[in-house]
Amino acid sequence: MAAAAPGDGKSRSSENRPGEVWIEIGAGHGEMTELLAQHARRVVAIEIDDRLLPRLCQVATRLGNVSVVAGDVLTLDLAELAAGERFRVYGNLPYYITSPIVHRLLEHAGQLDAAFLVMQMEVAERLAATPGHREYAYLSAIVQFYARVQIMLRIPPGAFRPPPKVASALVALRPPGERPALGIADEHSFGEFLKRCFAQKRKMLRNNLRALVNGESSEEIFREAGIAPNARAEELTLAQFARLFELTAAPRRSV
């Protein structure tokens, strides 16, 4: 769909510079593959549906700078597909696996220049949500830790054939997000900490953290972090989560 081509209001040449490597998720019949190939040095087109592969391979042969990979993006090694180079991603993501694919891409945040993803509007708004908003959740926090989120284009159902029942959006994810400023040494543990914080997001945060701290230690930690004792996870910034993570991980706080 041409309306969802990557871009951020700049000229196409500034967003798709010659020499770039693009990985396309769900290349289908190759319509977007052709657009990407016009401006990229190399395109890796991933497609899981065997029925679509013959047509896609014909497109790749004609273009010359496209390689087709049959498989599931959730199991493929993207770093290997990009041959160790930095890369960009485009994908039109099915609703039911949007979150796993986004997490998969963020595993390569150090190598990923940007990802342009078409997804259901509901998920897009969750990714872009900020503290204090109802949509702000674990997915918002972990994605914004690794990348800046921008809803670039709102796409009505009529832009697709057949039209879905919901609106969609083109979302840009551009690393590094807040990650460098927060200086988290153990990023995996921080991600697990965020999950714990949002486990029951409507409850007070200290209740979700009882397995880590309780009683006087909990009150002291919240006070030292500058967080209200009755705060909920959906109210905290990433910087506040990082400070709370640091304090709860300190040996003297262990239960």
Salt bridges, closest charged atoms under 4 A:
ASP8 OD2 - LYS10 NZ 3.68
ASP8 OD2 - ARG174 NH2 3.14
GLU15 OE2 - ARG88 NH1 2.32
GLU15 OE1 - ARG174 NH2 3.83
GLU20 OE2 - ARG17 NH2 3.34
GLU20 OE2 - ARG88 NE 3.46
GLU34 OE2 - ARG62 NH2 3.10
ASP49 OD2 - ARG51 NH2 2.82
GLU85 OE1 - ARG41 NH2 2.37
GLU85 OE2 - ARG42 NH2 3.77
GLU107 OE1 - ARG104 NH1 3.18
ASP113 OD1 - ARG86 NE 2.67
GLU122 OE2 - ARG126 NH2 2.99
GLU125 OE2 - ARG154 NH1 3.76
GLU135 OE2 - ARG134 NH2 3.69
GLU187 OE2 - ARG179 NE 2.80
GLU192 OE2 - LYS195 NZ 3.48
GLU220 OE2 - ARG252 NH1 3.79
GLU220 OE2 - ARG253 NH1 3.04
GLU224 OE2 - ARG243 NH2 3.41
GLU224 OE1 - ARG252 NH2 3.69
GLU224 OE1 - ARG253 NH2 2.78
GLU234 OE1 - LYS201 NZ 3.65
GLU234 OE1 - ARG202 NH1 2.61
GLU246 OE2 - ARG243 NH1 2.94
